[in-house]
């Protein structure tokens, strides 16, 4: 499941054809509105908007993550801890939980509808004005791109390491007593990540350096302008609904 969350769903849709920078700006605008006005009307409008975007993007239901039982258990326990404080605290906790889920879903929508190779060039283009301030925009974009590409591989490696560890014989009682699965998995994951980082660095150097990661001919068009106007209108509409209610 973890590797699917950061991979593009191969479906042809208007959302898939948008420029990566347009989606990033849209998520930023949604996050900005939710950050300052996390009220129920705004949450309802943003939730409905994300559902409509998912339908337009033609994402199958299997794309949605299925968190384990302990994930929902922690949410319930957190809500129960706020009950003694009062109903206002419970409602505030529910708002924060929905706010978090909306932001995570909006971020996943970018991954589901955008090739990871388009993210770094979009970030470099969006951050172009910062180059006048001598900020390393291209380096930041490369770091983000390599993180997005390497995280699914690392999580897959951790899954394999956990499976291999479960197959290891456990005959000695003393070995079981001093065994620490978390430390073993983290140590092995760090070793694997270091090895993969070295291999990736050599491959990037052999292909001309990190400049190739931020060089891409894609650019925004009329479709992207209309999409941003739509997102801006949704944000203004949610703010107006908040003020009216």
Secondary structure, DSSP 4 states (H G I P E B T S, - for coil): -HHHHTS------TTTTS-HHHHHHHHHHHHHHHHH---HHHHHHHHHHHHHHHHHTT--GGGS----HHHHHHHHHHHHHHHTT-HHHHHHHHHHHHHHHHHHHHHHHHHHHS-THHHHHHHHHHTGGGGGGT--HHHHHHHHHHHHHHHHHHHHHHHHHHHHHHTS----HHHHHH--HHHHHHHHHHHHHHHHHHHHHHHHHHTT-THHHH-------HHHHHHHHHHHHHHHHHHHHHHH-
